[in-house]
Amino acid sequence: MVDYHAAHHQCSAGGAQTYMEQENDWDRDLLLDPAWEKQQRKTFTAWCNSHLRKAGTQIENIEQDFRDGLKLMLLLEVISGERLPKPERGKMRVHKINNVNKALDFIASKGVKLVSIGAEEIVDGNAKMTLGMIWTIILRFAIQDISVEETSAKEGLLLWCQRKTAPYKNVNVQNFHISWKDGLAFNALIHRHRPDLIDYDSLRKDDPVTNLNNAFEVAEKHLDIPKMLDAEDIVGTARPDEKAIMTYVSSFYHAFSGAQKVSSSCFRLALTLLLYFVKYEINPAVCSQDINGAWHTLEGAEKGYEEWILSEIRRLERLEHLAEKFHQKAAIHESWTDGKEAMLTQKDYATSTLSEVKALLRKHEAFESDLAAHQDRVEQIAAIAQELNELDYYDSASVNARCQKICDQWDVLGALTLSRKESLERTEKQLESIDELYLEYAKRAAPFNNWMEGAMEDLQDMFIVHNIEEIQGLITAHEQFKSTLPEANKEREAIQSIQAEVQKIAQSNGIKLSGANPYTSITPESIDNKWEKAMAMVPLRDSALQDELNKQNSNDTLRAKFATQANAVGAYIQEKMEEIGRISIEMNGTLEDQLTHLKEYQQSIMSYMPEINKLEGFHQHIQEALIFDNQYTSYTMEHLRVGWEQLLTTIARTINEVENQILTRDAKGISQEQLYEYRASFNHFDKVRGPNWADEFKACLISLGYDGDGEFARIMGIVDPNGTGAVTFQAFIDFMSTETTDTDTADQVIASFKILAADKNYITADELRRELPPDQAEYCIARMAPYTGPDAIPGALDYMSFSTALYGESDL
């Protein structure tokens, strides 16, 4: 605070002052009793304000309002009537410590020995040390100079109380605690000096609260002694605080002793005037001489008074100018400060974003510059107020009050400015931490979220497998995935802890987060929801994979059964096909023997049919299980069915060929040896079926005595009339029998047809197709006319027409 107060009191005359011994009044090693501390706070605060109000100010919190040293220095100036060094205006801790040290140095200069009270403790707001310091000031400036009958300080004050209250009943002052608890001693002191204010006889010893309140209220209203204690505080403690009572009682002492001094002065003045009047009346001779001397003195006084009047006029002109200047500058300053406290105390930063807080900081820095620019005006206002005080301006009280208000407000603005800057910087730092956490969250949440989405897709993915190896591969992959879940959960918890740290910072510092994470739309809730869904899918996937494994094990069993049977059937078919081939080539025995043997072989093959049916049953299970591959066999059911049908067809065709050979032999008159020869030749060229079969067949014909390309072409037209590129053994034997035997007569042909027709006069197309090779059957059918005889049936053919077509009418 700027030092602008004039000294309102004169320094007391006399020699060097020594300070009374403190008599262990302040035990700095022990904590105060809570009740005593409360009483001291209230009493010391009221005592300080009783003096500070003379300077137009006061305190509210005794350990807070003295921290910067400004009001402490002002208090010492008021109670001592002396000027202290100019205080420092800075807001830093060092400035506050320097101001408090100036106050403590002043106290020490008055002979006070300060024990364990340091400026740092006062600046830090140490309540115990602050109360101890104020008690030291009270002892020095309010109690030390009390003297009654050669006793001083505490003993003098106690003796004064005892003398003043001795005539009163129920009052026995022996100390400064219990003796004052019922309130009668306070009332007795007042009644002794101002009996008009107290009806002492109406007071009752058993009503201490009423007694105390009566004394305190009368003292405050009529004696200008502020209320320093509450009646309840005193009555409610077993032993009131001695320091608080002494402080309160000392105020009564100074109030009453001051009035007594005024009365004595008035008496002495009146006595002096009476004596002077008596002197004038008793010795008139001297009066003329005295009058002449007085006249010269009066003339000198008049001249001095005139000079004083002129000086006073100039002083008053100067005062009016300064007062006008003071009020003008004060009005400008007050206009500027209007609304500044509200601006500085708003907490708009609590709901701002980081960029907004940075903008608020820049704006606040501009305000700080503006505030610093007004420092000179405040100092000018304080300097003018100080000069007005020094020139004894008549309205100094209002000037002081306004200046004090300005200075107090300036201090408040400085403190609020510093506080707001600290809050803005702290909030900026906290929001920067939150922003860094948001960014870290986003960097880790994105890949983790993608991982969870991919995991959920995989866990829900429909799988199609065809064997145990494939399902086991899926199970292995799933187990590997599950092994990563603990680490993934740690990452989830780490990500969530980042968000929790954001919330912790915001809550602990009163920050209202303005919105969601600016770097990502992935919320902690969505992460937890996806994680829970993924974890619920894991056992479902386990179950599905296990079911599929069981299914594939079952399918594998079916495959094995089918494969075992299929391999056996396939080998059987192949073996039998090879045997039929050998039979058709070897031609052992007569045609009738071969036919018998083939039919027996056919029955043996048909007896294998239950194995085929068994295989069909296995295949049915395979189909129902939707099994499409089998690594245990190369056979398929379709392949085996074709092989089986081919085996049956081959044996049937072989039997049919032998039967046709017998028929041809009998019809053509071919010997057994010729048939063997034809078979051997045909088998020879038939072995090389392929691109060179025509050359081989030509060689076969050459070996039989045919020659020439023309002859070969004629024969091919006979044995392969449709140009299929294949020659059947039946076509070959028909050609050979025709070429190597005499031409059949019409009667022979008709006899052959009768045999085929079972002696009927007609033959059907079905009978021809059943008894002859296909090409021969179709050849005959194409050359036969429908039979029209009396026993004809639909589809009957006249085999006589075939002979007519071959030999003509002349041969029949």
PALO-755098 format. One line per 2 residues: for each residue x, z, y negated of C-alpha. Coordinates in steps of 0.25 Angstrom, whole numbers. Example, Ala and Ser with C-alpha at 12.3 -4.5 7.8 and 13.67 -1.06 7.14 Angstrom:
// residues 2
49/31/18; 55/29/4
//
This chain:
// residues 812
0/0/0; 5/-3/-14
8/10/-22; -1/9/-34
-5/24/-36; 0/32/-48
5/46/-45; -8/55/-48
-1/68/-46; 11/74/-53
23/79/-44; 23/94/-43
34/101/-51; 44/110/-45
57/110/-37; 59/104/-24
48/106/-14; 50/111/0
41/109/11; 35/120/20
39/121/34; 29/114/43
28/126/52; 26/117/64
13/112/58; 14/99/65
18/99/79; 23/85/81
26/86/96; 11/89/100
-1/81/99; -12/86/90
-25/92/96; -35/81/95
-45/90/87; -34/94/77
-29/80/76; -43/76/72
-44/87/62; -31/83/56
-34/68/55; -47/71/47
-41/82/38; -28/74/35
-36/61/32; -45/68/23
-33/75/16; -26/62/14
-38/55/9; -41/67/-1
-28/62/-8; -28/47/-5
-42/46/-12; -34/49/-25
-27/36/-23; -40/28/-19
-38/27/-4; -39/35/9
-36/34/24; -45/33/36
-35/35/48; -24/44/45
-14/39/55; -17/24/52
-19/24/37; -5/30/34
3/20/44; 7/11/33
12/23/24; 4/18/11
-7/28/11; 3/39/15
12/36/3; -1/36/-6
-5/49/0; 8/55/-3
8/50/-17; -6/55/-20
-3/69/-15; 11/70/-21
9/63/-34; 22/56/-32
25/41/-30; 31/36/-17
40/24/-15; 32/11/-15
26/8/-2; 29/-5/6
18/-15/7; 22/-22/20
13/-21/33; 25/-20/43
28/-8/50; 41/-6/43
33/-5/30; 24/5/35
35/14/40; 42/13/27
30/17/19; 28/29/29
42/33/27; 41/33/12
29/43/14; 37/52/23
49/51/15; 41/56/3
35/68/12; 49/71/16
54/71/1; 44/83/-1
51/92/8; 43/89/20
51/88/33; 44/77/42
46/80/57; 44/69/67
35/61/57; 40/46/56
35/34/49; 34/26/61
24/36/67; 15/36/55
15/20/55; 12/20/70
-1/29/67; 4/41/74
-8/51/71; 0/63/75
12/60/66; 2/55/54
-6/68/54; 7/76/54
12/68/42; -1/71/34
0/86/38; 14/86/33
9/80/20; -2/90/19
7/101/21; 17/96/10
7/92/-1; -6/101/2
-1/114/8; 14/116/5
12/120/-10; 1/130/-7
6/144/-11; -1/157/-11
6/170/-13; 20/165/-9
15/158/3; 15/143/4
9/131/12; 1/135/24
2/150/22; -2/149/7
-14/141/11; -18/151/21
-16/162/11; -24/155/1
-36/153/11; -36/167/15
-36/172/0; -47/163/-4
-56/166/9; -53/181/10
-66/186/3; -75/178/13
-81/183/25; -79/177/38
-66/170/33; -53/174/38
-42/163/36; -30/165/45
-26/151/48; -30/136/46
-38/134/59; -47/145/65
-50/151/51; -57/139/46
-65/135/58; -78/142/53
-78/135/39; -79/148/32
-65/148/26; -67/134/20
-80/138/13; -73/151/8
-62/143/1; -73/135/-6
-82/146/-9; -70/154/-15
-67/143/-25; -80/137/-27
-91/147/-23; -101/137/-29
-99/128/-17; -101/137/-5
-111/147/-1; -102/155/8
-112/166/12; -121/155/18
-110/151/28; -109/156/43
-97/158/51; -104/153/64
-107/139/57; -93/133/55
-97/119/55; -107/121/43
-96/130/36; -85/119/37
-94/108/33; -99/116/21
-85/118/16; -80/104/19
-92/98/12; -91/107/0
-76/104/-1; -77/89/-1
-89/89/-10; -85/99/-21
-70/101/-19; -65/87/-16
-59/91/-3; -62/81/7
-68/85/21; -56/85/30
-62/91/43; -75/91/50
-82/104/53; -83/100/68
-68/97/69; -65/112/65
-76/119/73; -74/110/85
-60/114/87; -55/128/92
-44/128/81; -45/118/69
-32/111/65; -24/119/56
-18/107/48; -32/101/46
-37/115/40; -25/117/32
-26/103/26; -41/106/23
-39/120/17; -27/115/8
-37/105/1; -45/117/-2
-33/124/-8; -29/113/-17
-43/111/-21; -45/125/-25
-31/128/-30; -32/116/-39
-45/121/-46; -39/134/-48
-27/128/-55; -36/121/-64
-44/133/-68; -30/141/-71
-26/129/-80; -39/130/-88
-37/145/-90; -23/143/-95
-27/133/-105; -38/141/-110
-29/153/-111; -19/145/-119
-29/140/-129; -34/154/-131
-21/160/-134; -18/148/-144
-31/152/-151; -27/166/-151
-14/163/-157; -20/154/-168
-30/165/-172; -20/177/-172
-8/170/-180; -14/161/-191
-1/160/-198; 5/152/-188
-7/142/-187; -3/133/-199
11/131/-193; 6/128/-180
-5/119/-186; 6/111/-193
14/110/-181; 2/106/-173
-1/96/-183; 12/89/-182
11/90/-167; -3/83/-169
2/72/-177; 13/69/-167
3/70/-156; -6/60/-163
5/50/-165; 8/52/-150
-6/51/-147; -7/38/-154
5/32/-147; -2/37/-134
-15/30/-138; -8/17/-140
0/18/-127; -13/22/-120
-20/10/-126; -9/1/-120
-9/8/-107; -25/6/-106
-23/-9/-110; -13/-10/-99
-22/-2/-89; -34/-11/-92
-25/-24/-90; -20/-18/-77
-34/-14/-73; -40/-27/-75
-28/-34/-68; -29/-24/-57
-44/-27/-55; -42/-42/-56
-31/-43/-46; -39/-33/-37
-52/-42/-38; -44/-54/-34
-37/-47/-23; -50/-41/-18
-57/-55/-19; -46/-61/-10
-46/-49/0; -62/-51/1
-65/-54/16; -50/-54/20
-52/-41/29; -64/-48/36
-55/-60/38; -44/-52/44
-52/-43/53; -60/-55/59
-56/-57/74; -59/-72/74
-46/-74/82; -53/-67/94
-61/-79/97; -52/-90/93
-44/-100/101; -29/-100/100
-29/-112/90; -39/-104/82
-30/-92/82; -18/-99/78
-26/-105/66; -31/-91/62
-16/-87/62; -12/-98/53
-24/-94/44; -20/-79/45
-6/-83/41; -11/-90/29
-19/-77/25; -7/-69/27
0/-77/16; -12/-76/7
-11/-61/10; 3/-60/6
1/-67/-7; -9/-57/-11
1/-46/-9; 6/-47/-23
-8/-45/-29; -10/-33/-21
3/-27/-26; -1/-31/-40
-14/-24/-39; -7/-11/-33
3/-12/-44; -7/-13/-55
-15/-1/-49; -3/7/-49
0/4/-63; -14/7/-67
-12/21/-60; 1/23/-67
-5/20/-81; -17/30/-77
-28/20/-77; -41/27/-79
-47/19/-67; -36/21/-58
-44/27/-47; -52/14/-46
-40/5/-47; -33/13/-36
-45/12/-27; -46/-3/-29
-31/-4/-27; -31/5/-15
-42/-3/-9; -35/-16/-12
-22/-11/-6; -29/-5/6
-36/-18/8; -23/-25/7
-17/-16/17; -29/-19/26
-28/-34/24; -13/-33/27
-16/-25/40; -28/-34/44
-19/-47/41; -8/-41/50
-18/-37/61; -25/-51/60
-12/-58/61; -8/-49/73
-22/-52/80; -21/-67/77
-6/-67/83; -10/-58/94
-23/-67/97; -14/-80/96
-4/-74/106; -15/-70/115
-22/-84/114; -9/-91/117
-7/-82/129; -22/-86/133
-19/-101/130; -7/-100/139
-15/-94/150; -26/-104/148
-15/-115/150; -9/-109/162
-23/-107/168; -26/-121/166
-13/-126/172; -15/-118/184
-30/-119/185; -30/-134/186
-22/-137/198; -28/-125/205
-42/-130/202; -38/-144/207
-32/-137/220; -45/-130/222
-53/-142/220; -44/-150/230
-45/-138/240; -60/-138/239
-61/-153/241; -52/-151/254
-60/-140/259; -73/-148/258
-67/-161/263; -74/-166/275
-64/-169/286; -65/-179/297
-55/-177/309; -54/-184/322
-45/-175/330; -39/-161/331
-26/-165/324; -34/-169/311
-42/-156/311; -30/-148/313
-23/-155/302; -35/-151/293
-34/-137/298; -19/-136/295
-21/-141/281; -33/-132/279
-24/-120/283; -13/-124/274
-23/-125/263; -28/-111/266
-14/-106/265; -13/-110/251
-25/-102/247; -18/-89/244
-9/-95/235; -20/-103/228
-28/-90/226; -16/-84/219
-15/-96/210; -30/-95/207
-28/-80/204; -17/-83/195
-25/-93/188; -36/-83/186
-27/-73/181; -23/-82/170
-37/-82/165; -38/-67/167
-26/-66/158; -33/-74/148
-45/-65/149; -37/-52/148
-29/-57/136; -43/-61/129
-50/-48/133; -38/-38/130
-37/-45/116; -51/-47/112
-50/-62/113; -63/-70/115
-58/-83/123; -65/-94/115
-67/-103/127; -62/-108/141
-47/-112/144; -44/-124/135
-35/-130/146; -44/-131/158
-59/-131/162; -55/-124/175
-61/-110/174; -57/-97/182
-71/-97/187; -70/-111/192
-57/-108/199; -63/-96/206
-76/-104/210; -68/-115/216
-58/-105/223; -70/-98/229
-76/-111/234; -63/-116/240
-61/-103/247; -76/-104/253
-72/-118/258; -60/-113/266
-67/-106/277; -77/-118/278
-66/-127/279; -59/-118/290
-72/-119/298; -74/-134/296
-60/-137/301; -61/-127/313
-75/-134/317; -68/-147/316
-56/-142/324; -66/-137/335
-73/-151/334; -60/-158/336
-55/-150/347; -69/-153/354
-67/-168/351; -53/-167/356
-58/-162/369; -69/-173/370
-57/-183/367; -49/-177/378
-61/-178/388; -64/-192/384
-50/-197/384; -47/-191/398
-59/-198/404; -57/-211/395
-43/-212/400; -47/-211/414
-58/-221/413; -49/-231/405
-39/-230/416; -49/-232/427
-55/-244/420; -41/-250/418
-37/-247/432; -50/-253/438
-48/-266/429; -34/-268/434
-39/-266/449; -50/-276/447
-40/-286/441; -31/-284/453
-43/-286/463; -47/-299/456
-33/-304/457; -29/-299/471
-41/-306/478; -39/-298/491
-48/-302/502; -60/-311/502
-69/-313/491; -79/-304/498
-69/-293/500; -65/-294/486
-80/-293/482; -82/-281/491
-70/-274/485; -74/-277/471
-88/-272/473; -82/-259/479
-72/-258/467; -84/-260/458
-91/-248/464; -79/-240/463
-78/-243/448; -93/-240/446
-91/-226/452; -82/-223/440
-94/-224/431; -96/-208/430
-82/-207/423; -87/-218/413
-99/-210/411; -91/-197/409
-82/-204/399; -95/-209/392
-99/-194/391; -86/-190/385
-87/-202/375; -101/-197/371
-95/-184/367; -84/-191/359
-95/-199/352; -103/-187/349
-91/-179/343; -88/-192/335
-74/-193/341; -68/-207/337
-54/-206/342; -47/-200/355
-32/-199/355; -32/-195/370
-36/-209/375; -36/-224/370
-49/-227/377; -62/-227/370
-76/-227/376; -79/-241/372
-66/-246/378; -68/-239/391
-83/-244/391; -78/-258/390
-67/-256/400; -77/-250/410
-87/-262/407; -76/-272/409
-72/-265/422; -86/-266/427
-87/-280/422; -73/-284/428
-77/-279/442; -90/-285/441
-84/-299/437; -74/-298/447
-84/-296/458; -92/-307/452
-80/-316/452; -78/-313/467
-93/-316/470; -92/-329/462
-79/-332/470; -86/-330/483
-98/-338/478; -89/-349/473
-81/-349/486; -93/-350/494
-100/-361/485; -87/-369/484
-81/-367/497; -68/-361/492
-60/-354/501; -55/-340/499
-41/-345/498; -45/-355/487
-51/-344/479; -39/-335/480
-31/-347/475; -40/-349/463
-40/-334/460; -25/-334/461
-23/-346/452; -34/-340/442
-27/-326/442; -14/-332/439
-18/-340/426; -28/-329/422
-17/-319/421; -12/-326/409
-24/-326/401; -20/-329/386
-16/-340/378; -9/-347/390
-20/-346/400; -24/-361/399
-9/-365/402; -10/-355/414
-23/-361/419; -18/-375/418
-6/-370/426; -16/-364/436
-23/-378/437; -10/-385/439
-6/-376/450; -20/-380/457
-16/-395/455; -22/-399/442
-14/-406/432; -16/-413/418
-21/-408/405; -34/-416/407
-37/-410/420; -34/-396/414
-43/-399/402; -54/-403/412
-53/-390/420; -53/-381/408
-66/-388/404; -71/-384/418
-66/-369/419; -68/-366/404
-79/-375/399; -82/-367/387
-68/-366/382; -67/-351/382
-52/-351/386; -55/-343/399
-57/-347/414; -64/-338/423
-60/-338/438; -74/-343/442
-72/-355/433; -59/-357/439
-63/-356/453; -75/-365/450
-66/-375/445; -56/-374/456
-67/-374/467; -73/-386/461
-60/-393/460; -54/-389/474
-67/-391/483; -76/-402/486
-87/-405/476; -99/-396/479
-111/-404/484; -124/-402/477
-129/-395/490; -117/-385/489
-121/-382/474; -135/-380/478
-131/-371/489; -123/-362/480
-134/-361/470; -144/-357/482
-134/-346/485; -134/-341/471
-149/-342/470; -151/-335/483
-158/-348/489; -167/-349/478
-170/-363/472; -166/-359/458
-156/-349/452; -157/-341/439
-147/-341/428; -145/-326/430
-141/-329/445; -131/-339/441
-125/-330/430; -124/-319/440
-118/-327/451; -109/-337/444
-98/-335/433; -104/-336/419
-99/-350/416; -103/-356/430
-117/-349/428; -119/-355/415
-114/-368/419; -124/-369/431
-136/-364/422; -133/-374/412
-134/-385/422; -147/-380/429
-161/-383/426; -173/-373/427
-179/-372/441; -193/-377/442
-196/-374/456; -209/-367/461
-201/-353/463; -194/-354/449
-193/-342/440; -189/-342/425
-174/-345/423; -173/-352/437
-162/-363/437; -163/-375/447
-149/-375/453; -152/-389/459
-151/-394/445; -137/-389/444
-133/-397/456; -140/-409/450
-132/-408/438; -119/-407/446
-121/-418/456; -133/-426/452
-145/-430/459; -138/-439/469
-130/-428/475; -142/-419/478
//
